[in-house]
Amino acid sequence: MAARVSPIERALPEAELHSEAFRHMREARRGALVEDYVELIADLIEDGNEARQVDIAARLGVSQPTVAKMLKRLVEDGLVSQRPYRGVFLTETGRELAEASRRRHHVVEAFLVALGVSAATARIDAEGIEHHVSAETLTAFERFVEARHLV
């Protein structure tokens, strides 16, 4: 007897819907790195009042030149400021982006834990998922978690 396949799994989406999904994924990838940087910078500032390039590189597992290149982009985008011989600081726009990213991460992580995923795995998986879920999906995750009094 053949396994039952749901209509969702069987049907190829219409071209417009299919291309929209891939467009959304490309945009999420572009924004994910920026969000990771500003969120980490916010965390470092809260933890020790300063975010240094060397600390960012160590936490992201990348080289300092890679961090320097990204910080230049973040300055150009108006998300961070840098001062000679000092750390990196978030602008108001950068702080808002960091808070929104942190909130999404928390909701996704809580949702995964509510499904029975271990806390350690949920934390790691949420790091990728948080950038790719739509506002509608995030709201559904949040309702699910709130209904179980987990947030």
Biotite code that builds the C-alpha atoms (Angstrom):
import biotite.structure as struc

atoms = struc.array([
    struc.Atom([0.000, 0.000, 0.000], chain_id="A", res_id=1, res_name="MET", atom_name="CA", element="C"),
    struc.Atom([1.439, 3.388, -1.022], chain_id="A", res_id=2, res_name="ALA", atom_name="CA", element="C"),
    struc.Atom([2.035, 6.056, 1.600], chain_id="A", res_id=3, res_name="ALA", atom_name="CA", element="C"),
    struc.Atom([-0.517, 8.814, 1.620], chain_id="A", res_id=4, res_name="ARG", atom_name="CA", element="C"),
    struc.Atom([0.775, 12.171, 0.416], chain_id="A", res_id=5, res_name="VAL", atom_name="CA", element="C"),
    struc.Atom([-0.991, 15.358, 1.378], chain_id="A", res_id=6, res_name="SER", atom_name="CA", element="C"),
    struc.Atom([-2.107, 17.744, -1.387], chain_id="A", res_id=7, res_name="PRO", atom_name="CA", element="C"),
    struc.Atom([0.427, 20.273, -0.087], chain_id="A", res_id=8, res_name="ILE", atom_name="CA", element="C"),
    struc.Atom([3.318, 17.857, -0.699], chain_id="A", res_id=9, res_name="GLU", atom_name="CA", element="C"),
    struc.Atom([2.019, 16.752, -4.107], chain_id="A", res_id=10, res_name="ARG", atom_name="CA", element="C"),
    struc.Atom([1.194, 19.998, -5.853], chain_id="A", res_id=11, res_name="ALA", atom_name="CA", element="C"),
    struc.Atom([3.814, 22.156, -7.528], chain_id="A", res_id=12, res_name="LEU", atom_name="CA", element="C"),
    struc.Atom([3.004, 25.764, -6.632], chain_id="A", res_id=13, res_name="PRO", atom_name="CA", element="C"),
    struc.Atom([2.101, 28.272, -9.309], chain_id="A", res_id=14, res_name="GLU", atom_name="CA", element="C"),
    struc.Atom([5.111, 30.045, -10.788], chain_id="A", res_id=15, res_name="ALA", atom_name="CA", element="C"),
    struc.Atom([4.336, 33.379, -9.108], chain_id="A", res_id=16, res_name="GLU", atom_name="CA", element="C"),
    struc.Atom([4.039, 31.810, -5.656], chain_id="A", res_id=17, res_name="LEU", atom_name="CA", element="C"),
    struc.Atom([7.118, 29.678, -6.272], chain_id="A", res_id=18, res_name="HIS", atom_name="CA", element="C"),
    struc.Atom([9.232, 32.692, -7.303], chain_id="A", res_id=19, res_name="SER", atom_name="CA", element="C"),
    struc.Atom([7.930, 34.683, -4.318], chain_id="A", res_id=20, res_name="GLU", atom_name="CA", element="C"),
    struc.Atom([9.218, 31.981, -1.971], chain_id="A", res_id=21, res_name="ALA", atom_name="CA", element="C"),
    struc.Atom([12.683, 32.123, -3.526], chain_id="A", res_id=22, res_name="PHE", atom_name="CA", element="C"),
    struc.Atom([12.684, 35.952, -3.521], chain_id="A", res_id=23, res_name="ARG", atom_name="CA", element="C"),
    struc.Atom([11.803, 35.920, 0.171], chain_id="A", res_id=24, res_name="HIS", atom_name="CA", element="C"),
    struc.Atom([14.633, 33.463, 0.876], chain_id="A", res_id=25, res_name="MET", atom_name="CA", element="C"),
    struc.Atom([17.199, 35.635, -0.958], chain_id="A", res_id=26, res_name="ARG", atom_name="CA", element="C"),
    struc.Atom([16.103, 38.727, 0.992], chain_id="A", res_id=27, res_name="GLU", atom_name="CA", element="C"),
    struc.Atom([16.249, 36.817, 4.277], chain_id="A", res_id=28, res_name="ALA", atom_name="CA", element="C"),
    struc.Atom([19.791, 35.640, 3.546], chain_id="A", res_id=29, res_name="ARG", atom_name="CA", element="C"),
    struc.Atom([20.937, 39.192, 2.818], chain_id="A", res_id=30, res_name="ARG", atom_name="CA", element="C"),
    struc.Atom([19.423, 40.505, 6.028], chain_id="A", res_id=31, res_name="GLY", atom_name="CA", element="C"),
    struc.Atom([20.431, 37.608, 8.277], chain_id="A", res_id=32, res_name="ALA", atom_name="CA", element="C"),
    struc.Atom([24.099, 38.539, 8.494], chain_id="A", res_id=33, res_name="LEU", atom_name="CA", element="C"),
    struc.Atom([23.322, 42.172, 9.268], chain_id="A", res_id=34, res_name="VAL", atom_name="CA", element="C"),
    struc.Atom([20.847, 41.127, 11.953], chain_id="A", res_id=35, res_name="GLU", atom_name="CA", element="C"),
    struc.Atom([23.349, 38.683, 13.463], chain_id="A", res_id=36, res_name="ASP", atom_name="CA", element="C"),
    struc.Atom([25.969, 41.420, 13.724], chain_id="A", res_id=37, res_name="TYR", atom_name="CA", element="C"),
    struc.Atom([23.720, 44.052, 15.310], chain_id="A", res_id=38, res_name="VAL", atom_name="CA", element="C"),
    struc.Atom([22.226, 41.513, 17.714], chain_id="A", res_id=39, res_name="GLU", atom_name="CA", element="C"),
    struc.Atom([25.695, 40.363, 18.783], chain_id="A", res_id=40, res_name="LEU", atom_name="CA", element="C"),
    struc.Atom([26.910, 43.945, 19.146], chain_id="A", res_id=41, res_name="ILE", atom_name="CA", element="C"),
    struc.Atom([23.906, 44.703, 21.369], chain_id="A", res_id=42, res_name="ALA", atom_name="CA", element="C"),
    struc.Atom([24.641, 41.600, 23.473], chain_id="A", res_id=43, res_name="ASP", atom_name="CA", element="C"),
    struc.Atom([28.321, 42.513, 23.864], chain_id="A", res_id=44, res_name="LEU", atom_name="CA", element="C"),
    struc.Atom([27.463, 46.091, 24.852], chain_id="A", res_id=45, res_name="ILE", atom_name="CA", element="C"),
    struc.Atom([24.950, 44.875, 27.442], chain_id="A", res_id=46, res_name="GLU", atom_name="CA", element="C"),
    struc.Atom([27.435, 42.346, 28.794], chain_id="A", res_id=47, res_name="ASP", atom_name="CA", element="C"),
    struc.Atom([30.473, 44.597, 29.070], chain_id="A", res_id=48, res_name="GLY", atom_name="CA", element="C"),
    struc.Atom([29.534, 48.077, 27.850], chain_id="A", res_id=49, res_name="ASN", atom_name="CA", element="C"),
    struc.Atom([31.654, 47.697, 24.695], chain_id="A", res_id=50, res_name="GLU", atom_name="CA", element="C"),
    struc.Atom([31.671, 45.659, 21.504], chain_id="A", res_id=51, res_name="ALA", atom_name="CA", element="C"),
    struc.Atom([35.191, 45.263, 20.149], chain_id="A", res_id=52, res_name="ARG", atom_name="CA", element="C"),
    struc.Atom([36.068, 43.988, 16.700], chain_id="A", res_id=53, res_name="GLN", atom_name="CA", element="C"),
    struc.Atom([38.175, 41.172, 18.164], chain_id="A", res_id=54, res_name="VAL", atom_name="CA", element="C"),
    struc.Atom([35.243, 39.979, 20.319], chain_id="A", res_id=55, res_name="ASP", atom_name="CA", element="C"),
    struc.Atom([32.825, 40.079, 17.383], chain_id="A", res_id=56, res_name="ILE", atom_name="CA", element="C"),
    struc.Atom([35.250, 38.015, 15.283], chain_id="A", res_id=57, res_name="ALA", atom_name="CA", element="C"),
    struc.Atom([35.712, 35.448, 18.052], chain_id="A", res_id=58, res_name="ALA", atom_name="CA", element="C"),
    struc.Atom([31.981, 35.046, 18.689], chain_id="A", res_id=59, res_name="ARG", atom_name="CA", element="C"),
    struc.Atom([31.065, 34.746, 15.012], chain_id="A", res_id=60, res_name="LEU", atom_name="CA", element="C"),
    struc.Atom([34.030, 32.522, 14.203], chain_id="A", res_id=61, res_name="GLY", atom_name="CA", element="C"),
    struc.Atom([35.317, 34.800, 11.445], chain_id="A", res_id=62, res_name="VAL", atom_name="CA", element="C"),
    struc.Atom([38.492, 36.794, 10.867], chain_id="A", res_id=63, res_name="SER", atom_name="CA", element="C"),
    struc.Atom([38.932, 40.383, 12.026], chain_id="A", res_id=64, res_name="GLN", atom_name="CA", element="C"),
    struc.Atom([39.233, 41.628, 8.402], chain_id="A", res_id=65, res_name="PRO", atom_name="CA", element="C"),
    struc.Atom([35.840, 40.024, 7.710], chain_id="A", res_id=66, res_name="THR", atom_name="CA", element="C"),
    struc.Atom([34.382, 41.875, 10.696], chain_id="A", res_id=67, res_name="VAL", atom_name="CA", element="C"),
    struc.Atom([36.021, 45.136, 9.601], chain_id="A", res_id=68, res_name="ALA", atom_name="CA", element="C"),
    struc.Atom([34.422, 44.828, 6.168], chain_id="A", res_id=69, res_name="LYS", atom_name="CA", element="C"),
    struc.Atom([30.981, 44.179, 7.649], chain_id="A", res_id=70, res_name="MET", atom_name="CA", element="C"),
    struc.Atom([31.332, 47.001, 10.171], chain_id="A", res_id=71, res_name="LEU", atom_name="CA", element="C"),
    struc.Atom([32.081, 49.376, 7.312], chain_id="A", res_id=72, res_name="LYS", atom_name="CA", element="C"),
    struc.Atom([28.832, 48.272, 5.672], chain_id="A", res_id=73, res_name="ARG", atom_name="CA", element="C"),
    struc.Atom([26.915, 48.680, 8.943], chain_id="A", res_id=74, res_name="LEU", atom_name="CA", element="C"),
    struc.Atom([28.300, 52.214, 9.347], chain_id="A", res_id=75, res_name="VAL", atom_name="CA", element="C"),
    struc.Atom([27.231, 53.033, 5.776], chain_id="A", res_id=76, res_name="GLU", atom_name="CA", element="C"),
    struc.Atom([23.773, 51.620, 6.515], chain_id="A", res_id=77, res_name="ASP", atom_name="CA", element="C"),
    struc.Atom([23.491, 53.815, 9.619], chain_id="A", res_id=78, res_name="GLY", atom_name="CA", element="C"),
    struc.Atom([23.287, 50.898, 12.048], chain_id="A", res_id=79, res_name="LEU", atom_name="CA", element="C"),
    struc.Atom([26.548, 51.348, 13.971], chain_id="A", res_id=80, res_name="VAL", atom_name="CA", element="C"),
    struc.Atom([29.144, 53.980, 14.729], chain_id="A", res_id=81, res_name="SER", atom_name="CA", element="C"),
    struc.Atom([32.816, 53.469, 15.420], chain_id="A", res_id=82, res_name="GLN", atom_name="CA", element="C"),
    struc.Atom([35.289, 55.606, 17.317], chain_id="A", res_id=83, res_name="ARG", atom_name="CA", element="C"),
    struc.Atom([39.061, 55.357, 16.987], chain_id="A", res_id=84, res_name="PRO", atom_name="CA", element="C"),
    struc.Atom([40.547, 53.135, 19.707], chain_id="A", res_id=85, res_name="TYR", atom_name="CA", element="C"),
    struc.Atom([37.053, 52.385, 21.017], chain_id="A", res_id=86, res_name="ARG", atom_name="CA", element="C"),
    struc.Atom([34.467, 49.746, 20.311], chain_id="A", res_id=87, res_name="GLY", atom_name="CA", element="C"),
    struc.Atom([31.475, 49.641, 18.058], chain_id="A", res_id=88, res_name="VAL", atom_name="CA", element="C"),
    struc.Atom([28.239, 51.329, 19.093], chain_id="A", res_id=89, res_name="PHE", atom_name="CA", element="C"),
    struc.Atom([24.711, 50.874, 17.798], chain_id="A", res_id=90, res_name="LEU", atom_name="CA", element="C"),
    struc.Atom([22.742, 53.793, 16.435], chain_id="A", res_id=91, res_name="THR", atom_name="CA", element="C"),
    struc.Atom([19.080, 54.066, 17.390], chain_id="A", res_id=92, res_name="GLU", atom_name="CA", element="C"),
    struc.Atom([18.187, 52.270, 14.145], chain_id="A", res_id=93, res_name="THR", atom_name="CA", element="C"),
    struc.Atom([20.729, 49.558, 14.968], chain_id="A", res_id=94, res_name="GLY", atom_name="CA", element="C"),
    struc.Atom([19.274, 49.129, 18.465], chain_id="A", res_id=95, res_name="ARG", atom_name="CA", element="C"),
    struc.Atom([15.772, 48.780, 17.035], chain_id="A", res_id=96, res_name="GLU", atom_name="CA", element="C"),
    struc.Atom([16.941, 46.150, 14.541], chain_id="A", res_id=97, res_name="LEU", atom_name="CA", element="C"),
    struc.Atom([18.793, 44.254, 17.286], chain_id="A", res_id=98, res_name="ALA", atom_name="CA", element="C"),
    struc.Atom([15.699, 44.267, 19.522], chain_id="A", res_id=99, res_name="GLU", atom_name="CA", element="C"),
    struc.Atom([13.454, 43.022, 16.710], chain_id="A", res_id=100, res_name="ALA", atom_name="CA", element="C"),
    struc.Atom([15.927, 40.275, 15.820], chain_id="A", res_id=101, res_name="SER", atom_name="CA", element="C"),
    struc.Atom([16.292, 39.260, 19.471], chain_id="A", res_id=102, res_name="ARG", atom_name="CA", element="C"),
    struc.Atom([12.500, 39.101, 19.850], chain_id="A", res_id=103, res_name="ARG", atom_name="CA", element="C"),
    struc.Atom([12.125, 36.884, 16.747], chain_id="A", res_id=104, res_name="ARG", atom_name="CA", element="C"),
    struc.Atom([14.896, 34.623, 18.002], chain_id="A", res_id=105, res_name="HIS", atom_name="CA", element="C"),
    struc.Atom([13.235, 34.295, 21.413], chain_id="A", res_id=106, res_name="HIS", atom_name="CA", element="C"),
    struc.Atom([9.838, 33.437, 19.900], chain_id="A", res_id=107, res_name="VAL", atom_name="CA", element="C"),
    struc.Atom([11.276, 30.848, 17.518], chain_id="A", res_id=108, res_name="VAL", atom_name="CA", element="C"),
    struc.Atom([13.406, 29.302, 20.259], chain_id="A", res_id=109, res_name="GLU", atom_name="CA", element="C"),
    struc.Atom([10.441, 29.079, 22.645], chain_id="A", res_id=110, res_name="ALA", atom_name="CA", element="C"),
    struc.Atom([8.309, 27.552, 19.891], chain_id="A", res_id=111, res_name="PHE", atom_name="CA", element="C"),
    struc.Atom([10.896, 24.853, 19.184], chain_id="A", res_id=112, res_name="LEU", atom_name="CA", element="C"),
    struc.Atom([11.229, 24.045, 22.887], chain_id="A", res_id=113, res_name="VAL", atom_name="CA", element="C"),
    struc.Atom([7.433, 23.812, 23.144], chain_id="A", res_id=114, res_name="ALA", atom_name="CA", element="C"),
    struc.Atom([7.536, 21.220, 20.359], chain_id="A", res_id=115, res_name="LEU", atom_name="CA", element="C"),
    struc.Atom([9.951, 19.124, 22.395], chain_id="A", res_id=116, res_name="GLY", atom_name="CA", element="C"),
    struc.Atom([13.270, 20.204, 20.887], chain_id="A", res_id=117, res_name="VAL", atom_name="CA", element="C"),
    struc.Atom([16.073, 20.378, 23.461], chain_id="A", res_id=118, res_name="SER", atom_name="CA", element="C"),
    struc.Atom([16.981, 23.869, 24.660], chain_id="A", res_id=119, res_name="ALA", atom_name="CA", element="C"),
    struc.Atom([20.498, 23.618, 23.198], chain_id="A", res_id=120, res_name="ALA", atom_name="CA", element="C"),
    struc.Atom([19.274, 22.516, 19.767], chain_id="A", res_id=121, res_name="THR", atom_name="CA", element="C"),
    struc.Atom([16.435, 25.037, 19.792], chain_id="A", res_id=122, res_name="ALA", atom_name="CA", element="C"),
    struc.Atom([18.913, 27.859, 20.444], chain_id="A", res_id=123, res_name="ARG", atom_name="CA", element="C"),
    struc.Atom([21.091, 26.787, 17.515], chain_id="A", res_id=124, res_name="ILE", atom_name="CA", element="C"),
    struc.Atom([18.206, 26.145, 15.125], chain_id="A", res_id=125, res_name="ASP", atom_name="CA", element="C"),
    struc.Atom([16.442, 29.385, 16.027], chain_id="A", res_id=126, res_name="ALA", atom_name="CA", element="C"),
    struc.Atom([19.553, 31.255, 14.886], chain_id="A", res_id=127, res_name="GLU", atom_name="CA", element="C"),
    struc.Atom([18.802, 30.293, 11.305], chain_id="A", res_id=128, res_name="GLY", atom_name="CA", element="C"),
    struc.Atom([15.021, 30.093, 11.354], chain_id="A", res_id=129, res_name="ILE", atom_name="CA", element="C"),
    struc.Atom([14.470, 33.523, 12.911], chain_id="A", res_id=130, res_name="GLU", atom_name="CA", element="C"),
    struc.Atom([15.619, 35.248, 9.730], chain_id="A", res_id=131, res_name="HIS", atom_name="CA", element="C"),
    struc.Atom([13.451, 33.238, 7.369], chain_id="A", res_id=132, res_name="HIS", atom_name="CA", element="C"),
    struc.Atom([9.979, 33.175, 8.901], chain_id="A", res_id=133, res_name="VAL", atom_name="CA", element="C"),
    struc.Atom([7.331, 35.569, 7.730], chain_id="A", res_id=134, res_name="SER", atom_name="CA", element="C"),
    struc.Atom([5.518, 37.905, 10.093], chain_id="A", res_id=135, res_name="ALA", atom_name="CA", element="C"),
    struc.Atom([2.450, 35.671, 9.751], chain_id="A", res_id=136, res_name="GLU", atom_name="CA", element="C"),
    struc.Atom([4.382, 32.543, 10.746], chain_id="A", res_id=137, res_name="THR", atom_name="CA", element="C"),
    struc.Atom([6.118, 34.337, 13.603], chain_id="A", res_id=138, res_name="LEU", atom_name="CA", element="C"),
    struc.Atom([2.741, 35.502, 14.911], chain_id="A", res_id=139, res_name="THR", atom_name="CA", element="C"),
    struc.Atom([1.447, 31.917, 14.759], chain_id="A", res_id=140, res_name="ALA", atom_name="CA", element="C"),
    struc.Atom([4.542, 30.706, 16.666], chain_id="A", res_id=141, res_name="PHE", atom_name="CA", element="C"),
    struc.Atom([3.981, 33.426, 19.243], chain_id="A", res_id=142, res_name="GLU", atom_name="CA", element="C"),
    struc.Atom([0.295, 32.517, 19.719], chain_id="A", res_id=143, res_name="ARG", atom_name="CA", element="C"),
    struc.Atom([1.261, 28.856, 20.131], chain_id="A", res_id=144, res_name="PHE", atom_name="CA", element="C"),
    struc.Atom([3.879, 29.696, 22.762], chain_id="A", res_id=145, res_name="VAL", atom_name="CA", element="C"),
    struc.Atom([1.669, 32.221, 24.599], chain_id="A", res_id=146, res_name="GLU", atom_name="CA", element="C"),
    struc.Atom([-1.190, 29.711, 24.758], chain_id="A", res_id=147, res_name="ALA", atom_name="CA", element="C"),
    struc.Atom([1.180, 27.456, 26.692], chain_id="A", res_id=148, res_name="ARG", atom_name="CA", element="C"),
    struc.Atom([2.416, 30.370, 28.859], chain_id="A", res_id=149, res_name="HIS", atom_name="CA", element="C"),
    struc.Atom([5.999, 29.942, 27.672], chain_id="A", res_id=150, res_name="LEU", atom_name="CA", element="C"),
    struc.Atom([6.753, 33.573, 26.783], chain_id="A", res_id=151, res_name="VAL", atom_name="CA", element="C"),
])
